Structure formats: C-alpha cells, structure tokens
C-alpha cells in the first residue's frame, strides 16, 4: 500500500487547512485510515482515525476543531483542520491499517506533510 499526502503548509492561528491522503496499491477491503502528527521533540500522536463505515476516533487535543472524513471510492482520507493553533505545528502523517487500533503496529504510512501555524 502506498499513501500520498498533500495539503500541508503555512497558516496563521485561527485559520484552516485541509489535508488529503490517497491510498493506492493492494488495499485491504476492510481498512481504516487516519492521521498522526509529530511535533519537534515530541512523540507521535493520533490525530484522527476513521473506519470504512465512517466510525471516527480523535485525539483529545482536537476538541472539535478537526474533522476526518473519507471517500471510499477514491481511497482517500481527509483532515479538515479549523481554528488552528501554533501548537498544531507538526509533520502530519497519514496511515492505513485494518483497524484504528492497529495503526501503530501494522499500519502503512505516508511520507508526511508539514503544517506550520504562526501566532
């Protein structure tokens, strides 16, 4: 499975960005997709995950600001990020696995896209 992320960039605090990640290759029919992020000097953390049926899970820090969605026909996952904060600055990685709980142990990972939020 190959994952290609796009949509990162520079935003000011309070603005919005939308990330996209398209999967290709031998994609399991049953799969979940999602996003992690890693800020400098910090551990990687789950941002959001979504099952093929649309069940979602978010990191606690999201606090309703981000929305994950997917297009099963296009095998693409999206992350709409609103009300961005400087602490959201990180490299964002998309991931695909059979289950959200399996992201870290058995996921296929994209190359990462940098999001920088200025105050």
N, C-alpha and C positions, 0 to 999 in steps of 0.2 A: 504494500500500500504506500502510495506517495501522497503527501499533503503539501499544498502550496498556499501559503497565507499571503494576504495583502491588506492594505488599508491603514497601516500604521503611519505615524507622522507626528507633527508638532501641533499642539493645541494649547489654548490658554485655559486657565481654570474656569470652570463653568461651561465650557464648550463641549461639543460632542464629536465622537469619531465612530466609524463603523468598520469593523474588521470582517474579512471574509476568508474562508479557507475551503478550497476544493480538494476532494479526495479522488484519487484515480488508482487504477490497478486492480488487484484481486481483493475487492472489498467484501467483507463478510456480510451476508444478508441481514443478520441480526447485529446491529452495531450501535454504539453511542459515540457521539462526537463532543468535543468541548475545547475549553481554553484554560491554560495555565499561564502564570506570569512569574517572572523572576526579576526582582529589582537588584541593583548592585549591592553586594554584601548581605543579601537576604536569601532565604530558602525559596525554592519554587513552591507556588501555592495554587490551588484550584481557584479559578475564577468562576467558571460555569460549565455545566455539562448538560447534554440533552440526549435522551434516548430516541430511537427511531419513531417511537409512538408519541414523542413530544413531552415526556416527563422531564422536568428540569431540576437541577441542583445548583445552588450558588454558594460561593464563599461568603462568610459572614460580613466581610467588609463591603460587599456590594451594596447592601442597604437599599435595594430597589432602584439603583441608578443604572444598572446594566440589564440588558435583555438578550438572552441567547435564543436563536431560532435556527431552523434548518430547512433545506429544500431536499427532500429525499430523491427527487428525480435528478437533480444536479449533483447529488452527493456533496453538498456544500453546507457549511455551518457558518453562521453569522454571529457577531457580537456587537450589539448597539450599546455604546457607552455614552451616557449623558452625565451632566453635572460633574465633569472630570475634575479631579483634584491633583495637585502636584505629587501626592503620594501614590497616584496611579502610574507614575512613570516607571516603566519596566519593559523588558522584552516579553512579548506575548507569543505563546506557542499554542498551536492547535494540536489536538490529539484525537486519535480514533482507537477504540477498543470494543470488545463485545459488550462490556458493561462499564458504567461510570466508575464503579468500584475497582475496575481493572486498569484504569488509565495508567497508573504509575508502574504497575508490574508488567503489563503486557501491551501497552499502547504503541501505536505508530505515531511518530512525532513529525511536525513540520519544522521548517527552518527558523521560525521566529520572526516577528516583526516588531520594530521598536516603536513604542509610544512614549512621547515626551510631553509632559504637561507643565507649562510655565505658570508662575503665580502672577 
